[in-house]
Amino acid sequence: MRKGKVYTLDVLEFFKQISDKSVDLIVTDPPYNSNLIKWDKKDNEWQLSWLNEAYRILKPGGSFYCFFAPMNMFEVEKWFRERMTLKNIIVWHHPNLYGAGQSYGKDRYKSTWDVVFYGVKGRKAKHGKNVSSTAYKETGKGFDVMIFPQPRPLLHKGQKPLALIERFVICSSMEGDLVCDPFVGVGTTAIACQRLGRKFIVNDNNFEFTEITIKRLEVCNDLDELKRLDKELWNLKKNRQVGKIEKRK
């Protein structure tokens, strides 16, 4: 039985479905163009609008994990420092990330890491004691640099490792808590919640991705079956791309 809701809406419309101070944890990976060195005013306004909505729905003491590219992190970091209690800037190191071989130009080094802002609404996390103890128990190292390869096959170029998202969910929520992801992609946050006994409310504005999310949720308690489905979905996606190329010819 599915433990949550999956929406396909513009992100600001999605937030309108959620009451003030009703969410225990937010884990999300918003869209960002890591090839841009500077954003314009419109980019900043859009980021601030959804971040402020995220703050509105989060309970006092609730935690917020937000992935971001290092080249464009500064405005988001400023928001976390002004609105939240910024607990950590976590580094997710991903040596096999899709596009990691690309550089920002001949005069720049290649990037193999993203940042994850971890903040709390208020001064004290509702489940703050879970963080260091859980991370240490899992790895022997309660460090803020986390090494997880990106999953393969890759259904979404920004897809995050399930084990990494599960760590955040375990560390900053309890069973029965409500977790939100406004940019869920192909459903990793929803799957982590389903497997760990959390309720969830998630969204993506791409109907294809939310369809994939729902399919993956149906089998996610069996990791072997989830891997089989992911491979099947990846092959379908690959065949569609080949078909488009052949049509152009």
Backbone hydrogen bonds, N-H to C=O, Kabsch-Sander energy under -0.5 kcal/mol:
donor,donor_aa,acceptor,acceptor_aa,energy
5,K,200,F,-2.0
7,Y,202,V,-2.6
14,F,10,D,-2.5
15,F,11,V,-2.0
16,K,12,L,-0.9
17,Q,14,F,-1.9
18,I,15,F,-1.8
21,K,56,R,-2.5
22,S,19,S,-0.8
22,S,57,I,-1.7
23,V,57,I,-2.7
24,D,178,L,-2.0
25,L,178,L,-1.5
26,I,63,S,-2.1
27,V,180,C,-2.0
28,T,65,Y,-2.3
29,D,183,F,-0.6
34,S,32,Y,-1.0
36,L,33,N,-1.7
44,N,40,D,-1.8
45,E,41,K,-2.4
46,W,42,K,-2.2
47,Q,43,D,-2.3
48,L,44,N,-2.6
49,S,45,E,-2.0
50,W,46,W,-1.9
51,L,47,Q,-2.2
52,N,48,L,-2.4
53,E,49,S,-1.4
54,A,50,W,-2.3
55,Y,51,L,-2.1
56,R,52,N,-1.8
57,I,53,E,-1.9
58,L,54,A,-1.1
59,K,23,V,-3.0
61,G,121,K,-3.5
62,G,59,K,-2.5
63,S,24,D,-1.4
64,F,119,G,-2.6
65,Y,26,I,-3.1
66,C,64,F,-0.5
66,C,117,F,-2.2
67,F,28,T,-2.4
68,F,115,V,-2.5
72,N,69,A,-1.2
73,M,70,P,-0.9
77,E,73,M,-2.7
78,K,74,F,-2.2
79,W,75,E,-1.9
80,F,76,V,-2.4
81,R,77,E,-2.3
82,E,78,K,-1.9
83,R,79,W,-3.0
84,M,79,W,-0.5
84,M,80,F,-1.5
85,T,120,V,-2.9
86,L,84,M,-0.8
87,K,85,T,-0.8
87,K,118,Y,-2.1
88,N,118,Y,-1.7
90,I,88,N,-0.6
90,I,116,V,-2.8
91,V,144,D,-3.0
92,W,90,I,-0.6
92,W,114,D,-2.8
93,H,91,V,-0.7
93,H,146,M,-2.5
94,H,92,W,-0.5
94,H,112,T,-2.6
97,L,94,H,-1.8
100,A,97,L,-2.6
102,Q,99,G,-1.8
108,R,105,G,-1.6
111,S,102,Q,-0.6
114,D,92,W,-2.1
115,V,68,F,-2.7
116,V,90,I,-2.4
117,F,66,C,-2.8
118,Y,88,N,-2.6
119,G,64,F,-2.6
119,G,117,F,-0.6
120,V,85,T,-1.9
121,K,62,G,-2.4
122,G,120,V,-1.0
126,K,61,G,-3.4
128,G,125,A,-1.2
130,N,127,H,-1.7
131,V,128,G,-1.1
132,S,128,G,-0.5
133,S,129,K,-0.8
134,T,130,N,-2.4
135,A,131,V,-2.3
136,Y,132,S,-2.2
137,K,133,S,-2.1
138,E,134,T,-2.1
139,T,135,A,-2.0
140,G,136,Y,-2.7
141,K,135,A,-0.7
143,F,141,K,-1.2
146,M,91,V,-3.3
146,M,144,D,-0.6
148,F,93,H,-1.4
148,F,146,M,-0.7
155,L,153,P,-0.7
159,Q,156,H,-2.4
165,I,161,P,-1.9
166,E,162,L,-2.8
167,R,163,A,-1.5
168,F,164,L,-1.7
169,V,165,I,-2.3
170,I,166,E,-2.7
171,C,167,R,-2.7
172,S,168,F,-1.9
173,S,169,V,-0.6
173,S,170,I,-0.6
176,G,197,G,-2.4
177,D,174,M,-2.2
179,V,177,D,-0.5
179,V,199,K,-2.3
180,C,25,L,-2.6
181,D,201,I,-1.5
184,V,181,D,-0.5
184,V,203,N,-3.2
187,G,184,V,-2.0
188,T,184,V,-0.7
191,I,187,G,-2.7
192,A,188,T,-2.5
193,C,189,T,-2.2
194,Q,190,A,-2.6
195,R,191,I,-2.4
196,L,192,A,-1.5
197,G,193,C,-0.8
197,G,194,Q,-0.6
198,R,193,C,-2.4
199,K,177,D,-2.5
200,F,3,K,-0.9
201,I,179,V,-2.2
202,V,5,K,-2.6
203,N,181,D,-2.1
204,D,7,Y,-1.6
207,F,205,N,-0.6
210,T,206,N,-1.9
211,E,207,F,-2.2
212,I,208,E,-1.9
213,T,209,F,-2.6
214,I,210,T,-2.2
215,K,211,E,-2.1
216,R,212,I,-2.6
217,L,213,T,-2.3
218,E,214,I,-1.2
219,V,215,K,-0.5
219,V,216,R,-1.0
220,C,216,R,-0.9
222,D,219,V,-2.0
223,L,221,N,-0.6
226,L,222,D,-2.3
227,K,223,L,-2.4
228,R,224,D,-2.0
229,L,225,E,-2.5
230,D,226,L,-2.6
231,K,227,K,-2.1
232,E,228,R,-2.0
233,L,229,L,-2.9
234,W,230,D,-2.4
235,N,231,K,-2.2
236,L,232,E,-2.0
237,K,233,L,-2.3
238,K,234,W,-2.6
239,N,235,N,-2.5
240,R,236,L,-2.0
241,Q,237,K,-1.9
242,V,238,K,-2.2
243,G,239,N,-2.3
244,K,240,R,-2.0
245,I,241,Q,-1.9
246,E,242,V,-2.4
247,K,243,G,-2.0
248,R,244,K,-1.7
249,K,245,I,-1.5
